[in-house]
Amino acid sequence: MQSPYMFGPDPTAVQCPACGHRVLTRIVYRANIMTHLIAVLCCFLTGFLCCLLPYCIDSCKEAQHYCPACGAYLGTYSR
Ligand SMILES: [Zn+2]
């Protein structure tokens, strides 16, 4: 399903297509391929411990937007 909205890394005001409410999206951060790449890079450069770091930093992950009213998935922002 293609979302009509462009999402950024921050909560976005949208009209939820599922419940029709005007809401500020709830964001869930998920590790994506970029997160894994950064982790591998950190592992090579600094050692094992730092390869866990990207998984703790939200800006290294993609942001999935959900409706806070009904919980519908609305779209994903990935850098
Ligand atoms: Zn909704």
N, CA, C, O and the ligand as a Tripos MOL2 file, in Angstrom:
@<TRIPOS>MOLECULE
protein
  317   315    80     0     0
PROTEIN
NO_CHARGES

@<TRIPOS>ATOM
      1 N           0.8470   -1.2020    0.0000 N.3       1 MET1
      2 CA          0.0000    0.0000    0.0000 C.3       1 MET1
      3 C           0.8750    1.2430    0.0000 C.2       1 MET1
      4 O           1.7510    1.3730    0.8560 O.2       1 MET1
      5 N           0.6660    2.1400   -0.9190 N.am      2 GLN2
      6 CA          1.4540    3.3670   -1.0230 C.3       2 GLN2
      7 C           0.7850    4.4770   -0.2220 C.2       2 GLN2
      8 O          -0.3950    4.7710   -0.4160 O.2       2 GLN2
      9 N           1.5440    5.0850    0.6750 N.am      3 SER3
     10 CA          1.0000    6.1660    1.4910 C.3       3 SER3
     11 C           0.9870    7.4650    0.7050 C.2       3 SER3
     12 O           1.9290    7.7500   -0.0340 O.2       3 SER3
     13 N          -0.0790    8.2640    0.8570 N.am      4 PRO4
     14 CA         -0.1460    9.5500    0.1640 C.3       4 PRO4
     15 C           0.7140   10.6050    0.8400 C.2       4 PRO4
     16 O           0.8610   11.7050    0.3070 O.2       4 PRO4
     17 N           1.2890   10.3000    2.0040 N.am      5 TYR5
     18 CA          2.0440   11.2850    2.7510 C.3       5 TYR5
     19 C           3.5410   11.0360    2.6280 C.2       5 TYR5
     20 O           3.9950    9.9010    2.4870 O.2       5 TYR5
     21 N           4.3000   12.1430    2.6870 N.am      6 MET6
     22 CA          5.7470   12.0530    2.7650 C.3       6 MET6
     23 C           6.1240   12.1710    4.2420 C.2       6 MET6
     24 O           5.8000   13.1630    4.8950 O.2       6 MET6
     25 N           6.7940   11.1770    4.7480 N.am      7 PHE7
     26 CA          7.1520   11.1960    6.1670 C.3       7 PHE7
     27 C           8.6110   11.5510    6.3430 C.2       7 PHE7
     28 O           9.4640   11.1950    5.5290 O.2       7 PHE7
     29 N           8.8810   12.2720    7.4410 N.am      8 GLY8
     30 CA         10.2430   12.6180    7.8020 C.3       8 GLY8
     31 C          10.6440   11.8530    9.0420 C.2       8 GLY8
     32 O           9.9540   10.9140    9.4390 O.2       8 GLY8
     33 N          11.7450   12.2340    9.6600 N.am      9 PRO9
     34 CA         12.2180   11.5320   10.8560 C.3       9 PRO9
     35 C          11.4400   11.9170   12.1090 C.2       9 PRO9
     36 O          11.6330   11.3020   13.1570 O.2       9 PRO9
     37 N          10.5640   12.9230   12.0280 N.am     10 ASP10
     38 CA          9.8250   13.3990   13.1960 C.3      10 ASP10
     39 C           8.3390   13.0760   13.0640 C.2      10 ASP10
     40 O           7.8580   12.8140   11.9610 O.2      10 ASP10
     41 N           7.5950   13.0930   14.1990 N.am     11 PRO11
     42 CA          6.1400   12.8970   14.1350 C.3      11 PRO11
     43 C           5.4950   13.9040   13.1890 C.2      11 PRO11
     44 O           5.8380   15.0870   13.2110 O.2      11 PRO11
     45 N           4.5750   13.4460   12.3700 N.am     12 THR12
     46 CA          3.9810   14.2650   11.3180 C.3      12 THR12
     47 C           2.4690   14.3370   11.4960 C.2      12 THR12
     48 O           1.8310   13.3400   11.8330 O.2      12 THR12
     49 N           1.8900   15.5300   11.2660 N.am     13 ALA13
     50 CA          0.4380   15.6830   11.3550 C.3      13 ALA13
     51 C          -0.2050   15.1810   10.0700 C.2      13 ALA13
     52 O           0.0710   15.7000    8.9890 O.2      13 ALA13
     53 N          -1.0650   14.1680   10.1890 N.am     14 VAL14
     54 CA         -1.7350   13.6110    9.0180 C.3      14 VAL14
     55 C          -3.1850   13.2850    9.3820 C.2      14 VAL14
     56 O          -3.5490   13.2100   10.5550 O.2      14 VAL14
     57 N          -4.0000   13.0930    8.3400 N.am     15 GLN15
     58 CA         -5.3220   12.5350    8.5620 C.3      15 GLN15
     59 C          -5.2140   11.0380    8.3170 C.2      15 GLN15
     60 O          -4.9050   10.6020    7.2070 O.2      15 GLN15
     61 N          -5.4660   10.2640    9.3430 N.am     16 CYS16
     62 CA         -5.3010    8.8140    9.2350 C.3      16 CYS16
     63 C          -6.3040    8.2400    8.2310 C.2      16 CYS16
     64 O          -7.5080    8.4600    8.3700 O.2      16 CYS16
     65 N          -5.8190    7.5040    7.2180 N.am     17 PRO17
     66 CA         -6.7270    6.9240    6.2200 C.3      17 PRO17
     67 C          -7.5410    5.7570    6.7890 C.2      17 PRO17
     68 O          -8.5460    5.3540    6.2020 O.2      17 PRO17
     69 N          -7.1140    5.2280    7.9110 N.am     18 ALA18
     70 CA         -7.8150    4.0780    8.4940 C.3      18 ALA18
     71 C          -8.9860    4.5080    9.3810 C.2      18 ALA18
     72 O         -10.0830    3.9620    9.2690 O.2      18 ALA18
     73 N          -8.7510    5.4960   10.2690 N.am     19 CYS19
     74 CA         -9.8080    5.8820   11.2080 C.3      19 CYS19
     75 C         -10.3290    7.2930   10.9510 C.2      19 CYS19
     76 O         -11.3410    7.6900   11.5280 O.2      19 CYS19
     77 N          -9.6470    8.0600   10.0860 N.am     20 GLY20
     78 CA        -10.1320    9.3890    9.7140 C.3      20 GLY20
     79 C          -9.7870   10.4830   10.7000 C.2      20 GLY20
     80 O         -10.1320   11.6430   10.4730 O.2      20 GLY20
     81 N          -9.1150   10.1440   11.7900 N.am     21 HIS21
     82 CA         -8.7360   11.1530   12.7680 C.3      21 HIS21
     83 C          -7.5430   11.9570   12.2700 C.2      21 HIS21
     84 O          -6.6820   11.4530   11.5500 O.2      21 HIS21
     85 N          -7.5200   13.2420   12.6820 N.am     22 ARG22
     86 CA         -6.3590   14.0770   12.4030 C.3      22 ARG22
     87 C          -5.3920   13.8620   13.5650 C.2      22 ARG22
     88 O          -5.7000   14.2180   14.7020 O.2      22 ARG22
     89 N          -4.2340   13.2850   13.2840 N.am     23 VAL23
     90 CA         -3.3330   12.8690   14.3660 C.3      23 VAL23
     91 C          -1.8950   13.2720   14.0820 C.2      23 VAL23
     92 O          -1.5300   13.6240   12.9600 O.2      23 VAL23
     93 N          -1.0950   13.2080   15.1340 N.am     24 LEU24
     94 CA          0.3540   13.3390   15.0230 C.3      24 LEU24
     95 C           0.8980   11.9170   15.0840 C.2      24 LEU24
     96 O           0.6490   11.1980   16.0520 O.2      24 LEU24
     97 N           1.6290   11.5110   14.0680 N.am     25 THR25
     98 CA          2.0270   10.1030   13.9730 C.3      25 THR25
     99 C           2.9160    9.6860   15.1450 C.2      25 THR25
    100 O           3.6900   10.4800   15.6800 O.2      25 THR25
    101 N           2.7810    8.4400   15.5160 N.am     26 ARG26
    102 CA          3.6480    7.8230   16.5290 C.3      26 ARG26
    103 C           4.7670    7.1090   15.7700 C.2      26 ARG26
    104 O           4.5160    6.3860   14.8050 O.2      26 ARG26
    105 N           5.9970    7.3210   16.2180 N.am     27 ILE27
    106 CA          7.1380    6.7840   15.4720 C.3      27 ILE27
    107 C           7.7510    5.5830   16.1900 C.2      27 ILE27
    108 O           7.9780    5.6060   17.4000 O.2      27 ILE27
    109 N           8.0080    4.5460   15.4190 N.am     28 VAL28
    110 CA          8.7430    3.3910   15.9280 C.3      28 VAL28
    111 C          10.0150    3.2790   15.1030 C.2      28 VAL28
    112 O           9.9600    3.2150   13.8750 O.2      28 VAL28
    113 N          11.1540    3.2560   15.7730 N.am     29 TYR29
    114 CA         12.4230    3.1610   15.0570 C.3      29 TYR29
    115 C          12.8100    1.7040   14.8750 C.2      29 TYR29
    116 O          12.7700    0.9070   15.8130 O.2      29 TYR29
    117 N          13.1810    1.3790   13.6580 N.am     30 ARG30
    118 CA         13.5610    0.0070   13.3420 C.3      30 ARG30
    119 C          14.9250   -0.0070   12.6710 C.2      30 ARG30
    120 O          15.2390    0.8820   11.8790 O.2      30 ARG30
    121 N          15.7180   -0.9860   12.9760 N.am     31 ALA31
    122 CA         16.9970   -1.1430   12.3000 C.3      31 ALA31
    123 C          16.7400   -1.5510   10.8510 C.2      31 ALA31
    124 O          15.9090   -2.4250   10.6010 O.2      31 ALA31
    125 N          17.4230   -0.9490    9.9100 N.am     32 ASN32
    126 CA         17.3050   -1.3580    8.5100 C.3      32 ASN32
    127 C          18.6930   -1.7110    7.9760 C.2      32 ASN32
    128 O          19.6480   -1.8150    8.7460 O.2      32 ASN32
    129 N          18.8030   -1.8920    6.6940 N.am     33 ILE33
    130 CA         20.0580   -2.3130    6.0690 C.3      33 ILE33
    131 C          21.1730   -1.3180    6.3590 C.2      33 ILE33
    132 O          22.3270   -1.7080    6.5360 O.2      33 ILE33
    133 N          20.8290   -0.0230    6.4100 N.am     34 MET34
    134 CA         21.7970    1.0300    6.6940 C.3      34 MET34
    135 C          22.3740    0.8500    8.1010 C.2      34 MET34
    136 O          23.5750    1.0140    8.3140 O.2      34 MET34
    137 N          21.5080    0.5140    9.0500 N.am     35 THR35
    138 CA         21.9470    0.2990   10.4310 C.3      35 THR35
    139 C          22.9660   -0.8310   10.4890 C.2      35 THR35
    140 O          23.9680   -0.7380   11.1980 O.2      35 THR35
    141 N          22.7000   -1.9060    9.7340 N.am     36 HIS36
    142 CA         23.6040   -3.0540    9.7370 C.3      36 HIS36
    143 C          24.9410   -2.6940    9.0960 C.2      36 HIS36
    144 O          25.9960   -3.1260    9.5600 O.2      36 HIS36
    145 N          24.8880   -1.8990    8.0250 N.am     37 LEU37
    146 CA         26.1200   -1.4800    7.3480 C.3      37 LEU37
    147 C          26.9950   -0.6450    8.2790 C.2      37 LEU37
    148 O          28.2050   -0.8530    8.3680 O.2      37 LEU37
    149 N          26.3660    0.2970    8.9660 N.am     38 ILE38
    150 CA         27.1050    1.1520    9.9000 C.3      38 ILE38
    151 C          27.6930    0.2970   11.0130 C.2      38 ILE38
    152 O          28.8160    0.5320   11.4600 O.2      38 ILE38
    153 N          26.9310   -0.6970   11.4550 N.am     39 ALA39
    154 CA         27.3980   -1.5840   12.5210 C.3      39 ALA39
    155 C          28.6420   -2.3480   12.0870 C.2      39 ALA39
    156 O          29.6050   -2.4530   12.8460 O.2      39 ALA39
    157 N          28.6260   -2.8830   10.8640 N.am     40 VAL40
    158 CA         29.7680   -3.6350   10.3440 C.3      40 VAL40
    159 C          30.9900   -2.7250   10.2350 C.2      40 VAL40
    160 O          32.1090   -3.1130   10.5680 O.2      40 VAL40
    161 N          30.7430   -1.4990    9.7570 N.am     41 LEU41
    162 CA         31.8180   -0.5170    9.6100 C.3      41 LEU41
    163 C          32.4320   -0.1870   10.9620 C.2      41 LEU41
    164 O          33.6540   -0.1740   11.1110 O.2      41 LEU41
    165 N          31.5770    0.0790   11.9480 N.am     42 CYS42
    166 CA         32.0560    0.3800   13.3020 C.3      42 CYS42
    167 C          32.8450   -0.7920   13.8670 C.2      42 CYS42
    168 O          33.8350   -0.6030   14.5740 O.2      42 CYS42
    169 N          32.4050   -1.9910   13.5520 N.am     43 CYS43
    170 CA         33.0530   -3.1930   14.0430 C.3      43 CYS43
    171 C          34.4790   -3.2650   13.5150 C.2      43 CYS43
    172 O          35.4060   -3.5820   14.2600 O.2      43 CYS43
    173 N          34.6520   -2.9750   12.2390 N.am     44 PHE44
    174 CA         35.9770   -3.0110   11.6260 C.3      44 PHE44
    175 C          36.8680   -1.9080   12.1800 C.2      44 PHE44
    176 O          38.0550   -2.1260   12.4220 O.2      44 PHE44
    177 N          36.3020   -0.7300   12.3790 N.am     45 LEU45
    178 CA         37.1010    0.4330   12.7560 C.3      45 LEU45
    179 C          37.4570    0.4380   14.2290 C.2      45 LEU45
    180 O          38.5620    0.8440   14.5910 O.2      45 LEU45
    181 N          36.5630    0.0030   15.0750 N.am     46 THR46
    182 CA         36.7570    0.2360   16.5020 C.3      46 THR46
    183 C          36.7100   -1.0250   17.3430 C.2      46 THR46
    184 O          37.0980   -0.9910   18.5100 O.2      46 THR46
    185 N          36.2520   -2.1260   16.7950 N.am     47 GLY47
    186 CA         36.1570   -3.3300   17.6120 C.3      47 GLY47
    187 C          34.7230   -3.7340   17.8520 C.2      47 GLY47
    188 O          33.7890   -3.0480   17.4370 O.2      47 GLY47
    189 N          34.5590   -4.8420   18.5190 N.am     48 PHE48
    190 CA         33.2580   -5.4820   18.6040 C.3      48 PHE48
    191 C          32.1990   -4.6330   19.3030 C.2      48 PHE48
    192 O          31.0660   -4.5420   18.8300 O.2      48 PHE48
    193 N          32.5640   -4.0060   20.4340 N.am     49 LEU49
    194 CA         31.5600   -3.3180   21.2460 C.3      49 LEU49
    195 C          30.8250   -2.2150   20.4910 C.2      49 LEU49
    196 O          29.6130   -2.0510   20.6260 O.2      49 LEU49
    197 N          31.5840   -1.4600   19.6910 N.am     50 CYS50
    198 CA         30.9950   -0.3120   19.0200 C.3      50 CYS50
    199 C          30.0320   -0.7100   17.9070 C.2      50 CYS50
    200 O          29.2520    0.1190   17.4380 O.2      50 CYS50
    201 N          30.0780   -1.9630   17.4820 N.am     51 CYS51
    202 CA         29.1760   -2.3670   16.4180 C.3      51 CYS51
    203 C          27.7440   -2.4590   16.9310 C.2      51 CYS51
    204 O          26.8040   -2.5890   16.1470 O.2      51 CYS51
    205 N          27.5820   -2.3890   18.2570 N.am     52 LEU52
    206 CA         26.2270   -2.3840   18.8170 C.3      52 LEU52
    207 C          25.6610   -0.9780   18.8900 C.2      52 LEU52
    208 O          24.4580   -0.7850   19.0620 O.2      52 LEU52
    209 N          26.5500    0.0060   18.7560 N.am     53 LEU53
    210 CA         26.1670    1.4030   18.9330 C.3      53 LEU53
    211 C          25.0570    1.8620   17.9770 C.2      53 LEU53
    212 O          24.0970    2.4900   18.4240 O.2      53 LEU53
    213 N          25.1610    1.5650   16.6740 N.am     54 PRO54
    214 CA         24.1230    2.0490   15.7460 C.3      54 PRO54
    215 C          22.7240    1.5720   16.1180 C.2      54 PRO54
    216 O          21.7370    2.2350   15.7980 O.2      54 PRO54
    217 N          22.6320    0.4200   16.7970 N.am     55 TYR55
    218 CA         21.3190   -0.0930   17.1670 C.3      55 TYR55
    219 C          20.7130    0.6870   18.3320 C.2      55 TYR55
    220 O          19.5230    0.5710   18.6250 O.2      55 TYR55
    221 N          21.5620    1.4890   18.9920 N.am     56 CYS56
    222 CA         21.0840    2.2940   20.1130 C.3      56 CYS56
    223 C          20.7990    3.7310   19.6850 C.2      56 CYS56
    224 O          20.2370    4.5020   20.4630 O.2      56 CYS56
    225 N          21.1730    4.0980   18.4730 N.am     57 ILE57
    226 CA         21.0060    5.4740   18.0100 C.3      57 ILE57
    227 C          19.8550    5.5320   17.0070 C.2      57 ILE57
    228 O          19.9130    4.9130   15.9450 O.2      57 ILE57
    229 N          18.8190    6.2760   17.3550 N.am     58 ASP58
    230 CA         17.6280    6.3250   16.5120 C.3      58 ASP58
    231 C          17.9100    6.8800   15.1210 C.2      58 ASP58
    232 O          17.2590    6.4830   14.1550 O.2      58 ASP58
    233 N          18.8810    7.8000   15.0070 N.am     59 SER59
    234 CA         19.1390    8.4230   13.7130 C.3      59 SER59
    235 C          19.7910    7.4520   12.7390 C.2      59 SER59
    236 O          19.8980    7.7570   11.5510 O.2      59 SER59
    237 N          20.2280    6.2910   13.2140 N.am     60 CYS60
    238 CA         20.7910    5.2750   12.3370 C.3      60 CYS60
    239 C          19.7250    4.2980   11.8610 C.2      60 CYS60
    240 O          20.0260    3.3550   11.1290 O.2      60 CYS60
    241 N          18.4910    4.5180   12.2720 N.am     61 LYS61
    242 CA         17.4320    3.5830   11.9120 C.3      61 LYS61
    243 C          16.3770    4.2710   11.0610 C.2      61 LYS61
    244 O          16.3600    5.4960   10.9360 O.2      61 LYS61
    245 N          15.4970    3.4650   10.4790 N.am     62 GLU62
    246 CA         14.3780    4.0510    9.7540 C.3      62 GLU62
    247 C          13.2300    4.2870   10.7230 C.2      62 GLU62
    248 O          13.0900    3.5870   11.7270 O.2      62 GLU62
    249 N          12.4070    5.2880   10.4050 N.am     63 ALA63
    250 CA         11.2950    5.6580   11.2740 C.3      63 ALA63
    251 C           9.9860    5.1880   10.6540 C.2      63 ALA63
    252 O           9.6410    5.5820    9.5410 O.2      63 ALA63
    253 N           9.2640    4.3470   11.3790 N.am     64 GLN64
    254 CA          7.9650    3.8850   10.9020 C.3      64 GLN64
    255 C           6.8750    4.6660   11.6160 C.2      64 GLN64
    256 O           6.8640    4.7600   12.8440 O.2      64 GLN64
    257 N           5.9490    5.2320   10.8270 N.am     65 HIS65
    258 CA          4.8990    6.0760   11.3850 C.3      65 HIS65
    259 C           3.6080    5.2790   11.5610 C.2      65 HIS65
    260 O           3.1450    4.5880   10.6530 O.2      65 HIS65
    261 N           3.0470    5.4010   12.7610 N.am     66 TYR66
    262 CA          1.7830    4.7340   13.0560 C.3      66 TYR66
    263 C           0.7660    5.7450   13.5730 C.2      66 TYR66
    264 O           1.1370    6.7670   14.1510 O.2      66 TYR66
    265 N          -0.5090    5.4590   13.3640 N.am     67 CYS67
    266 CA         -1.5760    6.2810   13.9100 C.3      67 CYS67
    267 C          -1.6990    5.9880   15.4090 C.2      67 CYS67
    268 O          -1.8640    4.8300   15.7940 O.2      67 CYS67
    269 N          -1.6200    7.0360   16.2770 N.am     68 PRO68
    270 CA         -1.7250    6.8100   17.7250 C.3      68 PRO68
    271 C          -3.1610    6.4740   18.1490 C.2      68 PRO68
    272 O          -3.3740    5.9310   19.2320 O.2      68 PRO68
    273 N          -4.1380    6.7930   17.3050 N.am     69 ALA69
    274 CA         -5.5380    6.5520   17.6660 C.3      69 ALA69
    275 C          -5.9420    5.1040   17.4070 C.2      69 ALA69
    276 O          -6.5460    4.4650   18.2680 O.2      69 ALA69
    277 N          -5.6060    4.5800   16.2110 N.am     70 CYS70
    278 CA         -6.0610    3.2280   15.8640 C.3      70 CYS70
    279 C          -4.8970    2.2580   15.6440 C.2      70 CYS70
    280 O          -5.1150    1.0560   15.4910 O.2      70 CYS70
    281 N          -3.6690    2.7720   15.6260 N.am     71 GLY71
    282 CA         -2.5160    1.8930   15.4910 C.3      71 GLY71
    283 C          -2.1940    1.4970   14.0620 C.2      71 GLY71
    284 O          -1.3320    0.6450   13.8460 O.2      71 GLY71
    285 N          -2.8660    2.0950   13.0720 N.am     72 ALA72
    286 CA         -2.6230    1.7400   11.6730 C.3      72 ALA72
    287 C          -1.2280    2.1710   11.2450 C.2      72 ALA72
    288 O          -0.7380    3.2280   11.6430 O.2      72 ALA72
    289 N          -0.5970    1.3300   10.4250 N.am     73 TYR73
    290 CA          0.7010    1.6860    9.8460 C.3      73 TYR73
    291 C           0.4830    2.6930    8.7260 C.2      73 TYR73
    292 O          -0.3490    2.4640    7.8470 O.2      73 TYR73
    293 N           1.2220    3.8120    8.7410 N.am     74 LEU74
    294 CA          0.9740    4.8780    7.7800 C.3      74 LEU74
    295 C           2.1000    5.0600    6.7720 C.2      74 LEU74
    296 O           1.8520    5.4720    5.6390 O.2      74 LEU74
    297 N           3.3240    4.7610    7.1630 N.am     75 GLY75
    298 CA          4.4210    4.9300    6.2160 C.3      75 GLY75
    299 C           5.7580    4.8780    6.9220 C.2      75 GLY75
    300 O           5.8280    4.8390    8.1500 O.2      75 GLY75
    301 N           6.8200    4.8770    6.1290 N.am     76 THR76
    302 CA          8.1610    4.7500    6.6640 C.3      76 THR76
    303 C           9.0530    5.8550    6.1250 C.2      76 THR76
    304 O           8.9810    6.2070    4.9470 O.2      76 THR76
    305 N           9.8840    6.3930    6.9890 N.am     77 TYR77
    306 CA         10.9340    7.2900    6.5470 C.3      77 TYR77
    307 C          12.2640    6.5800    6.7260 C.2      77 TYR77
    308 O          12.5820    6.1240    7.8240 O.2      77 TYR77
    309 N          13.0420    6.4840    5.6580 N.am     78 SER78
    310 CA         14.3970    5.9460    5.7850 C.3      78 SER78
    311 C          15.3430    6.8720    5.0740 C.2      78 SER78
    312 O          15.0250    7.4150    4.0160 O.2      78 SER78
    313 N          16.5370    7.0570    5.6710 N.am     79 ARG79
    314 CA         17.4650    8.0110    5.0760 C.3      79 ARG79
    315 C          18.3160    7.3620    4.0240 C.2      79 ARG79
    316 O          19.1580    8.0230    3.4160 O.2      79 ARG79
    317 ZN         -6.0330    5.9240   12.7010 Zn       80 ZN80
@<TRIPOS>BOND
     1     1     2 1
     2     2     3 1
     3     3     4 2
     4     3     5 am
     5     5     6 1
     6     6     7 1
     7     7     8 2
     8     7     9 am
     9     9    10 1
    10    10    11 1
    11    11    12 2
    12    11    13 am
    13    13    14 1
    14    14    15 1
    15    15    16 2
    16    15    17 am
    17    17    18 1
    18    18    19 1
    19    19    20 2
    20    19    21 am
    21    21    22 1
    22    22    23 1
    23    23    24 2
    24    23    25 am
    25    25    26 1
    26    26    27 1
    27    27    28 2
    28    27    29 am
    29    29    30 1
    30    30    31 1
    31    31    32 2
    32    31    33 am
    33    33    34 1
    34    34    35 1
    35    35    36 2
    36    35    37 am
    37    37    38 1
    38    38    39 1
    39    39    40 2
    40    39    41 am
    41    41    42 1
    42    42    43 1
    43    43    44 2
    44    43    45 am
    45    45    46 1
    46    46    47 1
    47    47    48 2
    48    47    49 am
    49    49    50 1
    50    50    51 1
    51    51    52 2
    52    51    53 am
    53    53    54 1
    54    54    55 1
    55    55    56 2
    56    55    57 am
    57    57    58 1
    58    58    59 1
    59    59    60 2
    60    59    61 am
    61    61    62 1
    62    62    63 1
    63    63    64 2
    64    63    65 am
    65    65    66 1
    66    66    67 1
    67    67    68 2
    68    67    69 am
    69    69    70 1
    70    70    71 1
    71    71    72 2
    72    71    73 am
    73    73    74 1
    74    74    75 1
    75    75    76 2
    76    75    77 am
    77    77    78 1
    78    78    79 1
    79    79    80 2
    80    79    81 am
    81    81    82 1
    82    82    83 1
    83    83    84 2
    84    83    85 am
    85    85    86 1
    86    86    87 1
    87    87    88 2
    88    87    89 am
    89    89    90 1
    90    90    91 1
    91    91    92 2
    92    91    93 am
    93    93    94 1
    94    94    95 1
    95    95    96 2
    96    95    97 am
    97    97    98 1
    98    98    99 1
    99    99   100 2
   100    99   101 am
   101   101   102 1
   102   102   103 1
   103   103   104 2
   104   103   105 am
   105   105   106 1
   106   106   107 1
   107   107   108 2
   108   107   109 am
   109   109   110 1
   110   110   111 1
   111   111   112 2
   112   111   113 am
   113   113   114 1
   114   114   115 1
   115   115   116 2
   116   115   117 am
   117   117   118 1
   118   118   119 1
   119   119   120 2
   120   119   121 am
   121   121   122 1
   122   122   123 1
   123   123   124 2
   124   123   125 am
   125   125   126 1
   126   126   127 1
   127   127   128 2
   128   127   129 am
   129   129   130 1
   130   130   131 1
   131   131   132 2
   132   131   133 am
   133   133   134 1
   134   134   135 1
   135   135   136 2
   136   135   137 am
   137   137   138 1
   138   138   139 1
   139   139   140 2
   140   139   141 am
   141   141   142 1
   142   142   143 1
   143   143   144 2
   144   143   145 am
   145   145   146 1
   146   146   147 1
   147   147   148 2
   148   147   149 am
   149   149   150 1
   150   150   151 1
   151   151   152 2
   152   151   153 am
   153   153   154 1
   154   154   155 1
   155   155   156 2
   156   155   157 am
   157   157   158 1
   158   158   159 1
   159   159   160 2
   160   159   161 am
   161   161   162 1
   162   162   163 1
   163   163   164 2
   164   163   165 am
   165   165   166 1
   166   166   167 1
   167   167   168 2
   168   167   169 am
   169   169   170 1
   170   170   171 1
   171   171   172 2
   172   171   173 am
   173   173   174 1
   174   174   175 1
   175   175   176 2
   176   175   177 am
   177   177   178 1
   178   178   179 1
   179   179   180 2
   180   179   181 am
   181   181   182 1
   182   182   183 1
   183   183   184 2
   184   183   185 am
   185   185   186 1
   186   186   187 1
   187   187   188 2
   188   187   189 am
   189   189   190 1
   190   190   191 1
   191   191   192 2
   192   191   193 am
   193   193   194 1
   194   194   195 1
   195   195   196 2
   196   195   197 am
   197   197   198 1
   198   198   199 1
   199   199   200 2
   200   199   201 am
   201   201   202 1
   202   202   203 1
   203   203   204 2
   204   203   205 am
   205   205   206 1
   206   206   207 1
   207   207   208 2
   208   207   209 am
   209   209   210 1
   210   210   211 1
   211   211   212 2
   212   211   213 am
   213   213   214 1
   214   214   215 1
   215   215   216 2
   216   215   217 am
   217   217   218 1
   218   218   219 1
   219   219   220 2
   220   219   221 am
   221   221   222 1
   222   222   223 1
   223   223   224 2
   224   223   225 am
   225   225   226 1
   226   226   227 1
   227   227   228 2
   228   227   229 am
   229   229   230 1
   230   230   231 1
   231   231   232 2
   232   231   233 am
   233   233   234 1
   234   234   235 1
   235   235   236 2
   236   235   237 am
   237   237   238 1
   238   238   239 1
   239   239   240 2
   240   239   241 am
   241   241   242 1
   242   242   243 1
   243   243   244 2
   244   243   245 am
   245   245   246 1
   246   246   247 1
   247   247   248 2
   248   247   249 am
   249   249   250 1
   250   250   251 1
   251   251   252 2
   252   251   253 am
   253   253   254 1
   254   254   255 1
   255   255   256 2
   256   255   257 am
   257   257   258 1
   258   258   259 1
   259   259   260 2
   260   259   261 am
   261   261   262 1
   262   262   263 1
   263   263   264 2
   264   263   265 am
   265   265   266 1
   266   266   267 1
   267   267   268 2
   268   267   269 am
   269   269   270 1
   270   270   271 1
   271   271   272 2
   272   271   273 am
   273   273   274 1
   274   274   275 1
   275   275   276 2
   276   275   277 am
   277   277   278 1
   278   278   279 1
   279   279   280 2
   280   279   281 am
   281   281   282 1
   282   282   283 1
   283   283   284 2
   284   283   285 am
   285   285   286 1
   286   286   287 1
   287   287   288 2
   288   287   289 am
   289   289   290 1
   290   290   291 1
   291   291   292 2
   292   291   293 am
   293   293   294 1
   294   294   295 1
   295   295   296 2
   296   295   297 am
   297   297   298 1
   298   298   299 1
   299   299   300 2
   300   299   301 am
   301   301   302 1
   302   302   303 1
   303   303   304 2
   304   303   305 am
   305   305   306 1
   306   306   307 1
   307   307   308 2
   308   307   309 am
   309   309   310 1
   310   310   311 1
   311   311   312 2
   312   311   313 am
   313   313   314 1
   314   314   315 1
   315   315   316 2
@<TRIPOS>SUBSTRUCTURE
     1 MET1         2 RESIDUE 1 A MET
     2 GLN2         6 RESIDUE 1 A GLN
     3 SER3        10 RESIDUE 1 A SER
     4 PRO4        14 RESIDUE 1 A PRO
     5 TYR5        18 RESIDUE 1 A TYR
     6 MET6        22 RESIDUE 1 A MET
     7 PHE7        26 RESIDUE 1 A PHE
     8 GLY8        30 RESIDUE 1 A GLY
     9 PRO9        34 RESIDUE 1 A PRO
    10 ASP10       38 RESIDUE 1 A ASP
    11 PRO11       42 RESIDUE 1 A PRO
    12 THR12       46 RESIDUE 1 A THR
    13 ALA13       50 RESIDUE 1 A ALA
    14 VAL14       54 RESIDUE 1 A VAL
    15 GLN15       58 RESIDUE 1 A GLN
    16 CYS16       62 RESIDUE 1 A CYS
    17 PRO17       66 RESIDUE 1 A PRO
    18 ALA18       70 RESIDUE 1 A ALA
    19 CYS19       74 RESIDUE 1 A CYS
    20 GLY20       78 RESIDUE 1 A GLY
    21 HIS21       82 RESIDUE 1 A HIS
    22 ARG22       86 RESIDUE 1 A ARG
    23 VAL23       90 RESIDUE 1 A VAL
    24 LEU24       94 RESIDUE 1 A LEU
    25 THR25       98 RESIDUE 1 A THR
    26 ARG26      102 RESIDUE 1 A ARG
    27 ILE27      106 RESIDUE 1 A ILE
    28 VAL28      110 RESIDUE 1 A VAL
    29 TYR29      114 RESIDUE 1 A TYR
    30 ARG30      118 RESIDUE 1 A ARG
    31 ALA31      122 RESIDUE 1 A ALA
    32 ASN32      126 RESIDUE 1 A ASN
    33 ILE33      130 RESIDUE 1 A ILE
    34 MET34      134 RESIDUE 1 A MET
    35 THR35      138 RESIDUE 1 A THR
    36 HIS36      142 RESIDUE 1 A HIS
    37 LEU37      146 RESIDUE 1 A LEU
    38 ILE38      150 RESIDUE 1 A ILE
    39 ALA39      154 RESIDUE 1 A ALA
    40 VAL40      158 RESIDUE 1 A VAL
    41 LEU41      162 RESIDUE 1 A LEU
    42 CYS42      166 RESIDUE 1 A CYS
    43 CYS43      170 RESIDUE 1 A CYS
    44 PHE44      174 RESIDUE 1 A PHE
    45 LEU45      178 RESIDUE 1 A LEU
    46 THR46      182 RESIDUE 1 A THR
    47 GLY47      186 RESIDUE 1 A GLY
    48 PHE48      190 RESIDUE 1 A PHE
    49 LEU49      194 RESIDUE 1 A LEU
    50 CYS50      198 RESIDUE 1 A CYS
    51 CYS51      202 RESIDUE 1 A CYS
    52 LEU52      206 RESIDUE 1 A LEU
    53 LEU53      210 RESIDUE 1 A LEU
    54 PRO54      214 RESIDUE 1 A PRO
    55 TYR55      218 RESIDUE 1 A TYR
    56 CYS56      222 RESIDUE 1 A CYS
    57 ILE57      226 RESIDUE 1 A ILE
    58 ASP58      230 RESIDUE 1 A ASP
    59 SER59      234 RESIDUE 1 A SER
    60 CYS60      238 RESIDUE 1 A CYS
    61 LYS61      242 RESIDUE 1 A LYS
    62 GLU62      246 RESIDUE 1 A GLU
    63 ALA63      250 RESIDUE 1 A ALA
    64 GLN64      254 RESIDUE 1 A GLN
    65 HIS65      258 RESIDUE 1 A HIS
    66 TYR66      262 RESIDUE 1 A TYR
    67 CYS67      266 RESIDUE 1 A CYS
    68 PRO68      270 RESIDUE 1 A PRO
    69 ALA69      274 RESIDUE 1 A ALA
    70 CYS70      278 RESIDUE 1 A CYS
    71 GLY71      282 RESIDUE 1 A GLY
    72 ALA72      286 RESIDUE 1 A ALA
    73 TYR73      290 RESIDUE 1 A TYR
    74 LEU74      294 RESIDUE 1 A LEU
    75 GLY75      298 RESIDUE 1 A GLY
    76 THR76      302 RESIDUE 1 A THR
    77 TYR77      306 RESIDUE 1 A TYR
    78 SER78      310 RESIDUE 1 A SER
    79 ARG79      314 RESIDUE 1 A ARG
    80 ZN80       317 GROUP 0 **** ****
